[in-house]
Amino acid sequence: MKKIPHTFTIVFALILLAAVCTWFIPAGEFVRESVTIQNPDGTTSVKEVVQNNSFRYVERAPQTWQIFSALFDGFVDKADIIIFILMVGGAFNILNNSRAIEVGVMAFLRRVLRLNRHKLFKRLGVENIIITLIMIMFSLFGAIFGMSEETIAFVIIFIPLAISMGYDSIVGVCMCYVAAHIGFAGAMLNPFTIGIAQGIAELPIFSGLEYRFLCWIVLTIIGIAFVLWYANRVKANPTKSPTYKIDNYWRQRSQEQQQNPVKYHTPPVAWVMFGLLSVVLIYCAVTMPTTTISVGGGEESLPILPILAALFVVTGIVALRKSVHFFILDILLFTVCFLVAGVLGYGWYVKEISSLFLAMGICSGIADKQSADNIAKLFLAGCKDILSAALVVGLASGIIFILRDGKIIDTLLYGLTRTLATSGDVTSVSAMYIFQTLLNLVMPSGSAKAALTMPIMAQFSDLIGVSRQTAVLAFQFGDGFTNMITPTSGVLIAVLGVAKIPYATWVKWVWKFILALIVIGFLLLLPTIFIDFPGF
């Protein structure tokens, strides 16, 4: 059996390939202009968009030694994601040292297995229900507020859960990361893709919601069905998993924890930490009694912080009376709740989320009666454990810099749009969709791709007599599916790094599923050509 190349080797080979392309593909650029875009929350922002018929060939800029400087540029460009990965890894190592997640997983499984006593649950399979519910939740997160980077933190939680239920690390990744990106591709209210694309295409924000909701249901059902089929196949014969040997890391980690029985206790300092957190949350609840939640084009003011503060006080007391482990799990649970509230209500991104997880780790360490020095050592050990995942994110970003500095991205875009101009409706929409899908392999940023392609695609759809909503949907599908396979996606590379899954192993497993999603996306595009759906 051939040895699978290291992820670093694969990504650097792609950087070299991109540099070679800059020697043979003519350099070209579109003229761009700044336009004001109406955001879903009512605010405005300035985006760089392409002027119509503005492409021109320019002097070549072949890349040579830049293959090395691209690494530096990639690290700088993705510094926020890299720091996010390190901070989350360090914080979770502090939390994992308390063995709270182990306690939570085992308690959860014990409760779940009791449901097997009921004939209905036994027939459906309790584990199947768990996977389904978790995937629906994360798919909704991706569809509503574009969850992507946030899934990196959840991988550490769901892989041990999947392993404990008899599955593998791939199932754990699917439960959060794949589910969120299926929702991202079939999004209904994602402001980072649909909101920007519709704004540039001069369409009402989040119009055509009804058909997009149908698309989300179809894609989510197919995604869950595939994961359940794979999960049950692995459970029946664990050696069929492509990560069977790799998952020894997680299995050994679980065995080591089981060999050292957990000592349930609640140190006095845990009560002190509970009191401090309660004071902070009550202060936030008093000073910010309502939170304006922005979902889609609508807004709703809700007493989110007072509700969360009250719940934390009640659940914290109950948890502490059991053990500090359950209190730390309570901290983790409310960290997730505040993450959702922060993203939807206060526009949080990786900076705020990183800070939230860091606070979670420190509070968990103090509650577990760890000294300041031990907390620092645990944090650094967690950063060290996840360092390779963080670094490969910057490495993958270097591909984009080579293509951009070599001035060939616009040339590829121009050549493909010229090819589309002589095609019929179905052929043109198909080519538009294929183009967006291929472009996402080298430009995974949805907002950047919307600013680059939608000015052209919107006008092109007018010329061939197709709804601009169809052009937006082609962009949405094309932007979503290949996020789960492209090596230029910092989120994917980070998730695989955390999960200890080599990139080549992941591609070998996922490519058929991605291909199926691409075909289904095409089939979902076709009705929009022939049927007048609301908003289309």
ZAFIPA-570307 format. One record per residue: z, x, y of N, C-alpha, C in turn. Coordinates in steps of 0.05 Angstrom, whole numbers, plus 5000, padded with zeros to 4 digits. Atoms other than C-alpha are relative to their C-alpha. Layout:
N
ZXYZXYZXY/...
END
This chain:
536
500050174976500050005000500050185025/500249844975498050275068502549965017/497750014982503650435116499249865026/500650154976503849955175500750185024/499449834977503250335241502349895017/497850074982509150335289498849845023/500950164978508649825345499250185024/500849824978508550395396497250124995/502649895006502550695360497849805005/502050214996498750035360499549955030/500350074971500049895434498650245014/501349774987498150605455497150024992/502850005008491750555415498449795016/501350204984490049925454499750105029/500349884974491350295519497650195000/502349825002486350825497497449844998/502450165002481250285478499349885027/500550114974482049955546498950225019/501049784983480950635580497150064993/502849955008474550745539498149785011/501750224989471950055561499450045029/500649964971472550255634497750205005/502349814998467150795621497449864995/502550135008462050295594499549735013/500350264987463349635628499850045030/500349974971460749595700502549905015/497750094983466249545753499149795019/500750224982466448925795502549875011/497750134988470948515840499149735013/500350244984471547815868501550045027/498650004975473447715940502249784998/497850185002480247385943501049925028/498850104975483546975997502749874995/497450125003490546726009499949705007/499950284995491545976003502849904995/497350125003497745536009499949794978/499950185023499545175945502549835002/497750185000504044565942501550024973/498449975025509644695891501149744991/498950255011512544165845502549905015/497550084987519144175884499649935029/500650084973515644005949499750235019/500449764983515744715977497250104997/502749885002509545135989500350304995/500149725005507645825968497150105004/502649894994501846295982499050144974/501249885023497146495925497450135007/502649884997491246965921498149874981/501950135017485246585895497250125006/502749884999477946775883498249825017/502050154984472546565934497649954982/502350075016466646215904497650185007/502449834997460346635893500650265015/499349764985463947255918500050264983/500049775017463047725859498150225010/501749774993460248415874500750234982/499549765015459349045835501050225018/498949784984463249645859499850264985/500249745013463750375844501950014976/498449985025466250535774502650145005/497449874998473450735765500950064971/499349945028473651025694502850124998/497249915004480751155669500250234981/499649765017482651835640503050054997/497249935001489452135654501849765006/498450234993491551445678501349864976/498850125024493151265606503050084999/497249925000499651645618501449885024/498750124976501051395689500349704996/499850295005499750685663502649934987/497450055013506050745621502249985022/498150014978510050895684499749745015/500650254985506650325721501049754985/499150225016508049865663503049964999/497050015000515450045661500949895027/499250094973515949925737499449705002/500950284997512049265734501849814984/498350175018516348995676502950085001/497349914998522849295700502049774997/498150235002526048605707500349914971/499750085028524448425634501450214984/498749795015526549105609503050005005/497150014994533249065645501349754988/499050255012534048345622500650044970/499649955029533148565549502550184995/497849825004538149135556502749865006/497650134993543348705591500849794979/499450215021542748135540500850144974/499349855024542948635482502850115001/497249904996549248965510502049784999/498050224998552648305525500449874972/499750135026551248015456501450194980/498549825018553848645422503049985004/497250044994560448535457500949744986/499350255012560447815434500050024969/500249975029558247995363502450154988/497749845009563948495357502449824994/497850195005568747905360499749844975/500750145025565247605299500049695005/500050294994565046935335497649864989/502450135010557846795317500149964969/499750025029559346935243501849764994/498150225004565246445247498549745005/501450254992560845925282497949934980/502150055019555045995233501249894974/498850095025559545925172501349725003/498850264995563345335202497849795001/502250184997556745005219498849944973/501150045026553945105149501849844982/498150165017560244835116499849705007/500250284991559644195158497449884991/502750105007552244135145499849944970/500250045029552944215070501449754990/498650255007557743635068498149765002/501850234997551943185090498349964975/501550025025548543335023501249794981/498850215017553342834993498649745003/501550244995549242285024497250024989/502649995014542942114985497750055020/502249984980538542055048499750285010/500149724990540442735076499350194978/500649825022540043055007497050004994/502950025005532942784998498450145022/501549884978530643005067500550305001/499349724998534243675062501350065027/498549954976539643835112498950235016/501149764986536644515128497449925014/502550094987529944175143500649855026/499250154976533443715192500950195022/499049814981536844305226497650145014/502349864989530244685235498449815018/501550204984526744055260501349955027/498750074975531943885312500050235020/499949774982532544595339497250055011/502749954990524944665344499249795020/500650204980524244005381501450065026/498649934976529544225430498650225016/501249774987526244895445497149935009/502650094992519344575447500149845026/499650154975521844105500500650195024/499449804979524744695539497450145010/502549884992517845025538498249815015/501850204988514244385557500949915028/499050114975518844195614500450215022/499649804979520844835650499050284992/501449755006516645365616501850214988/498349795012521945715574498450204986/501549785014519346385552501950244997/498349775001523447005570502849934990/497350085008529846615557500450014970/499850015030528246585482500950264988/499249745010529647325475503050004993/497150015004537147185480500749844975/499350185022536946635428499250104972/500849895026533547045374502450124985/497749875012540047415362501849794987/498450215011543346745347498749874976/501250165021538246405304499150164975/500749855024536246975258502450004980/497750025019543347025228500349724988/499850275011543246265221497949964978/502250035020536546285185500650154974/499349845023538846845139502249874984/497750135013545246465123499149764984/501050235013541145855103498150074977/501849925021536946265055497250055008/502749954990530946385099499750295008/500449734991528347005134500050025030/499949964971528047305204497749865014/502350134988521146995216500749715006/499250284995524146295208501949995025/498349994977529546495258498550025026/501749974976524246715308498549745006/501550254997520246075296501749785013/498350214991526245635310500349995030/499749994971526745865382497550095014/502349884985521046315405497449844995/502550145006515145985369500149715010/499750274991517845285383499749985031/500250014970518545435458497150055009/502849944992511445715461498049794991/501750245006508445125425500449795022/499650184978511744705478498850095026/501349884977509245185531497049945000/502850055002502145095506499349715004/500550294997502644335502501749885022/498050084980506844295565499249755015/500450244983507643655605500650055029/499049964973511343905666500550295007/499549714995511144665664498950085028/500849944972511044875738498550275001/501249744999508745585721497150014991/502750015009502245375688498649755012/501250254991500444645700500349975030/499550044971503644615769498250175017/501749824984499945225796497049944996/502850055005493345065761499049755013/500850254988493144345785500050035031/500049954971495044575855497550145010/502549854993489245065858497649834996/502350175005484544555828500049755017/499750234981486744055882500349744986/499350245015489443555833502949925006/497150084997495943145840501750154980/498349845018501543565811501049834977/499250125025502943375739498749734994/501650235007497642835738498950044972/500949995028494842665669502350054980/497649955016501942685641499849864973/500050165025500542145589498650144977/501549865021495242525551501350264992/498649755007499043175556502449954982/497850075017505042835526499149964971/501150045027500742625467499350274987/500749735010498243345460502550144991/497549875007505343595460501149904974/499050125025507343115404498450114977/501849915022501343315361500650294994/499649725004502444065371502850064988/497249965009510044025360500349914971/499950105028509243615295498750214982/501549815016504144115269501650264997/498449765000508544705288502449974981/497750045016514744415255499249984970/500950035028510844225192499350274988/500749735010508144935185502550164994/497649845003514945255195501749904976/498550115023518344775145498650084974/501549925024512844925094500650294993/499549715005513845675102502950044993/497249965005521445625104500849924971/499450095027521845235039498750184979/501449815018516845715006501750264997/498449765001521246305025502749954986/497550065013527545965002499749984970/500550025029524445824934499650274988/500549735010522346554927500250195024/499649834977525347024980498250245001/501749765000520847604958497349955012/502650064987514747234986500150045030/499849954971517347365056498950285006/501049734992513547935090502250175012/497849854988520148135121502450034981/497850005020524148125056501650265001/498649744999525748865058501250065027/499149954973526348895133502649845006/497750174995531448335132502650104986/497649875011536148785092502050075023/498349944977538748975161501949775006/498450244994541048265174501849924977/498450065023543448155103502450194997/497849805002547548795102502149955022/498250064977550448615170501749764993/498550245009552447935141502050074978/498249925022555448255078502450165010/497849844988559448755119502049825013/498250184987562348195158501649834980/498650165020564047795096502150164985/498149835014567548395064502550045016/497749984983572248405123500849725010/499350274993575447715126500949985030/499350044972576147435196502949915002/497250074995583247395222500149815023/500050204979583946755261502650035016/497749974982588446855321499149945028/500550054972588946705395501950175017/498349834983591647275438500649875027/499350124974595247095503497950055022/502049944979589747435544497749804999/502150205002584846915517500749755017/499150234983588946365551499750085030/500349914972588946785615497149985009/502950014994581346845612499149715003/500750284998580846095600500949895027/499150104974585045965662498350105023/501749894978580846435706497349865000/502650145001574346125682500249715009/499650284992577045425692500249985031/499750004971579045595764497350045013/502649954989572145885778498249764998/501750235004568545285749500849765017/499150224983572944785785499350055029/500849934973571645155850497049945004/502950064998564145115837499449715000/500450295001564744385820500749865027/499250124975568344235885498150075023/501849914978563744645930497149914996/502850095006557344415895500249754982/499650245017558843705871497549884988/502550105011551543535860498050224997/502249815005545643915833497449854999/502650145000538543715848498250124977/501649925023534843765781497049935005/502950044997527243855788498750014973/501450025025523543625727497349875006/502650114993516043535735499849965030/500350054972514443225802502449855012/497850164991521042845806502550175003/497549864996527943045830502349794997/497750175004534742765813502650165006/497549874993541542945843502249904980/498050085020546842955788502550185003/497549844999554143195784500250194977/500149835023552343735735502450194998/497849815001557544255754502849874995/497550145006563443765756500249924970/500050085028561443505687500550244982/499749765016560744205658502850125002/497349894996567344425688502149844985/498150175014571143825660499750044969/500549955029567943925591501150274991/499149735008569644665591503150004998/497150015001576944525606501049874974/499250155024577544015550499350164974/500849875025573544395497501350284998/498749745000576745065517502849984988/497350045011583744805501499949954970/500450065028581444515435499350264984/501049755014577845175416502350204998/497949795000583745625435502249924981/498050085019588445215392499250064972/501049925026584045385333500050314997/500249715001582346115346498450105024/501549884978579646585399497050004994/502850005008573046595359498649755010/501250254991571845865375499949985030/500150004970573545975448497750175009/502349834993568346535451497449854995/502350175005563346065420499749795022/500050194977565345565474498850125025/501149854978563746085526497050034997/502949985006556946195493498649745005/501250264997555445455491499749935030/500250064972557045365565498250195015/501949824989553045985581497249884999/502750135004546945625552499849765019/500150234982548744995591499550085028/500449914973549245365656497350135004/502749894999542745725640498049785006/501850224997539145065634500349885028/499550114974542444795697499050185022/500949814980540845435735497050005003/502949995000533545435715498949745013/501150254990532344695730501049935028/498950084974536944625790500150205022/499749794979537245295825497850214999/502349815002530745645806500750274989/499349755011534046185765497750134985/501949855017529846735733501650224987/498749805017531347365694502450145014/497849874987535947665747502649844997/497650175002540747085748500849954971/499350045028540246965673501350254988/498849755009541747705659502950025009/497249994990547847665703501849814986/498450205015550147035668500850104973/499349895027549747365599501850245002/498149784997553147985624502849905005/497350124996558947565650501049884974/499250115026559047215582501150224982/499149785017559647875546502750125009/497549894990565148145591502349814995/497950205004569147495587500749984970/499550015029568347485511501650244991/498649765007570748205506502949995009/497250024990576948075549501549804983/498750205016578547445510500750104972/499549885027578047845445502050235001/498049804996583248325473498950294998/501249744999578448905481500750145027/499549854976580049455531497450045016/502349964983575449605589498150224988/501649785012573250255555498449904975/501350105024571649895490497749815007/502150184992567649365526497650165010/502249834991563549905560498650134977/501349875023562350265494498449804984/501550215014560249615460497549935014/502450074984555549455517497950224997/502049785003552250145513498950014972/501050015028551750095437497949784997/502050215001548149435445497450075014/502449914986543449725496498450204983/501349805016541950305450498649874976/501150135023540649845391497349855007/502350164992535449455431498150155018/501649844981532550025472497050014993/502949985008526050085432498549745007/501350254993524649345443499549985030/500350014971525649425518497850195009/502049814992521250045523497249924993/502750085008515349745485498949795018/500950204980515049185537498550155022/501449844979513349705590497550134990/502349885012508550045543497749814998/502150205002504749405530498849925027/500950074973504349255604498050215011/501949794991500549915613497149924995/502750085006494349585581498849855024/500950164977493849105640499250195023/500549824978494149675690497450164996/502549865005488450055656497649825005/502250194995483949435657499749935029/500150074971485749265728499150235017/500849764984485249965757497250094993/502849935008478750065718498049805011/501650204986476149445755498049864981/501950145018473149105694500949724992/499250275006477248465688498249805014/501750184985473248125743497150004989/502749995011466748365712499749834975/500050175024468548045646500049715006/499850284991470447405681497349905011/502550084988463947385720497849974979/502050015021459547525659500349754983/499650245017462746965619499449745015/500550254985462346445675497049965004/502950034998454946595684498749904974/501050105026453846475610500549704997/499350295002457345795616498149825015/501650174981452645555671497649864987/502450125013446845405623500649834976/499150155024450845015571500449715006/499450284997451944275559503049955002/497250074996458543895567501950124979/498249915022461644035499499950304997/500249715003458944745495501450145023/498849884977461244895566503049994998/497150035003468244625554501150194978/499249825022468545005488500150295009/500249724991466345655521502350055021/497849974980471345535579502750044986/497549975015476945455528500150274986/500049745014474846065487500550225020/499649794980474446475551502950025009/497249994992481446275573501750114978/498449905023484046425503499750314998/500449725002480847115502501250155024/498949874976482947275573503050034998/497149995003490147125554500950234983/499349775016489947695505500550255017/499749774982489448185563501549935025/498650084976492747775618501849764993/498350215009498647385590501549845022/498750144979501347175658498549755008/501350264995499746435666499449965029/500450044971500746415741497850175011/502149824991496347025753497349914990/502650085011490946765707499149745014/500850244986491046085742498850065027/501149924974490046415810497350144997/502549865004484346825781497749824992/502250155013480446315741499749715010/500350284993481945615767498249945024/502050064978478045665833497249994989/502750005012471845825791499749774980/500250205021473245365732500049715012/499950274988474844765777497349925012/502650064989468244815814497949994978/501850005022464544965749500149734986/499750265013467344325718498649785016/501550194983464543935778497050014995/502949965004457644225766499049884974/500950115026457344015693500949714995/499250275002460443335706502449954982/497650035016467043455670502449995018/497650024983473943265698501350275004/498449764995477843815731502550024983/497750005018483643595688499350134974/500949885025479643815628500050315003/500049714994478844505660502950105000/497249935000486344525671501250014972/499050025028487744315599498950244984/501249775013482944855574501550265007/498349784991486845355616502750004986/497350035011493445085590500150084971/500149935029491645135516499350304997/500849725002488145805526502250195008/497849834991494146075562502450004981/497650035016499145835510500050124972/499949935028497145965438500150304995/500249715005495346705441502350155011/497549874991501946865476501650094976/498449955024504746875405498850224983/501249795016500147435382499150245016/501149784983497747865441502150225004/498149784996500948555445500650065029/499449964971500648515521502249815010/497850184992506047975521502650144997/497449875000512548305540502149844985/498050175013516447705514499750024969/500549985029513247735445501050264989/499349735009514248485438503150025001/497149994998521548405461501349844977/498950165022522847845411499850144973/500449865025519948235354501850254998/498249775000523948845374502949924994/497350095006530448455373500249914971/500050105028528548135306499550224980/500649775017526748825277497449954984/502550065014519848545257497850175012/502249844989514049045264497849825010/502150174989508348785306497849944980/502250045019503148895251500949794979/499050195019507548495202499849725011/500150264987508047925252497149905002/502850084997500547915265498949904973/501050075027499047895190501149734992/498850265007503747295183498949785017/500350224981502046895245497149945006/502850044990494446975255498749744991/501250245011492446395210501149755015/498750224985497445935246498949985028/501250004973494846145314497249905000/502750095002487746035292499949694997/499850295004489645335268500749865026/499250124974492945185336497650005019/502449984982486645425373498049784992/501850215008482344955331501049735008/498850264993487144375342499849965031/500350014971487044535417497249915008/502850074994479444485417499649704994/500350285007479843805381501349825020/498750164979484743555433498650005026/501649994975480043775489497749804999/502450165002474143385463500349715010/499750284990476842675476499949985031/500050014971477642855550497250005012/502850004990470142935556498849724999/501350265006468442245529501749765008/498250234994474541815546501450045026/498749984974477441665614503049954996/497150035002484841795604501249985028/498650024974489841635660500350275012/499749754985489542185712497850204995/502249825006483242495682497549915014/
END
